């Protein structure tokens, strides 16, 4: 709630949203003529890690890191509570900003899409449907409060979550292929 009611959300977000849309328009034109000129998820993730650490508020960073942790736990919950399937996945629970540099956002998207595809494939192949198990397995659910992550709180860490997303979206468009950008945008 603090993030949605922050000064950043009230005063910076409108300008960031305008800048984001304008930038994306010009990047779209640029990528039309030079579709493979800037394609580097490594560079993108270094920019994201740096931007999160330097400019995003503690509340917004907490929401972002929690998103990865909870997303992994939800996938594990589904995988362990659907009988007769064995869906491979990787748990993405970043503990610091350095882990963001290792293509964290891209891996998160791929993890989600691959999980859904693999789960549905196995259900169809085995003629199974999802039914409520006799006993739910909730062993993967943590009560992590993220005290172990040092979220910076300097004068530059002011951006709310929506402003950060709007600010980073043109970088996604610039550094990802068209298909990867569409998938990442749908994930956002």
SVG drawing of the C-alpha trace seen along z (x, -y; Angstrom):
<svg xmlns="http://www.w3.org/2000/svg" viewBox="-11 -15 37 57">
<polyline fill="none" stroke="black" stroke-width="0.4" points="0.0,0.0 2.9,-2.4 4.3,-1.7 1.0,-2.6 0.6,-5.7 4.2,-6.9 5.2,-10.3 6.9,-8.5 3.6,-6.9 1.8,-10.2 4.3,-12.6 6.9,-10.6 4.8,-7.8 2.9,-10.1 6.2,-11.4 7.8,-8.0 4.8,-6.5 4.9,-9.2 8.6,-8.8 8.2,-5.0 5.5,-5.1 7.4,-7.6 10.7,-5.6 8.9,-2.4 7.5,-4.0 10.9,-5.1 12.5,-1.7 9.8,0.1 10.7,-1.9 14.4,-1.3 13.9,2.4 11.8,2.6 14.8,1.6 17.5,3.2 15.8,6.2 19.0,7.8 21.2,4.8 20.8,4.8 19.9,8.3 21.5,9.1 19.7,10.4 23.0,10.2 23.2,6.4 19.5,6.1 19.9,7.9 22.9,5.9 20.9,2.7 17.9,4.1 20.1,5.1 21.8,1.7 18.5,-0.1 16.8,1.9 19.8,1.3 20.2,-2.4 16.8,-3.8 14.0,-1.5 12.5,-1.9 12.8,0.7 9.0,1.4 9.1,1.9 12.3,4.1 10.6,6.2 7.6,6.7 9.8,7.7 11.9,10.2 8.8,11.5 7.3,12.0 10.1,14.4 9.9,16.3 6.2,16.7 6.1,17.6 8.6,20.4 6.6,21.6 3.3,21.6 4.8,23.7 6.2,26.1 2.8,26.3 1.1,27.2 3.8,29.7 3.7,31.5 -0.1,31.6 -1.0,32.9 -0.8,36.7 0.9,38.6 3.1,35.8 6.7,34.9 7.3,31.4 10.9,30.3 11.5,26.7 14.1,24.5 13.4,22.6 14.2,18.9 14.6,17.4 17.1,14.5 18.9,13.5 20.7,10.4 20.9,8.1 23.9,10.0 21.5,12.9 19.4,10.6 22.3,10.3 22.1,14.0 19.1,13.6 16.7,13.8 13.7,12.1 14.1,14.2 14.6,17.4 11.4,16.5 9.4,16.1 10.8,19.3 10.1,21.2 6.5,20.2 5.8,20.8 7.7,24.1 5.9,25.3 2.5,24.7 3.5,26.3 5.1,29.4 2.3,29.8 -0.4,29.8 1.7,32.1 2.0,34.6 -1.7,34.4 -2.7,35.0 -0.2,37.8 -1.2,39.6 -4.9,38.9 -5.0,37.2 -6.9,34.3 -6.1,32.1 -8.1,33.3 -7.8,32.3 -5.4,34.6 -6.3,36.3 -3.7,34.3 -2.2,31.1 1.5,30.8 2.4,27.3 6.0,28.0 7.3,25.5 5.5,22.5 7.9,20.3 7.3,17.5 10.3,15.6 10.2,11.9 13.3,11.1 15.4,9.6 18.4,11.4 18.3,9.1 19.9,5.7 17.5,3.4 19.2,0.1 17.6,-3.0 19.5,-5.9 18.2,-9.2 18.1,-7.8 15.9,-4.8 12.6,-6.5 10.8,-4.7 7.6,-2.8 6.9,0.5 4.8,-0.8 7.3,-3.5 10.1,-1.0 8.2,1.3 7.4,-1.5 11.0,-2.7 12.5,0.7 10.0,1.8 11.8,-0.2 15.1,1.5 13.3,4.9 12.1,3.8 15.6,2.6 17.6,5.6 15.3,8.5 14.1,10.0 10.5,9.2 9.2,12.6 11.1,12.4 9.8,8.9 6.2,9.9 6.5,12.8 8.1,10.6 5.5,7.9 2.7,10.4 4.5,11.7 4.7,8.2"/>
</svg>
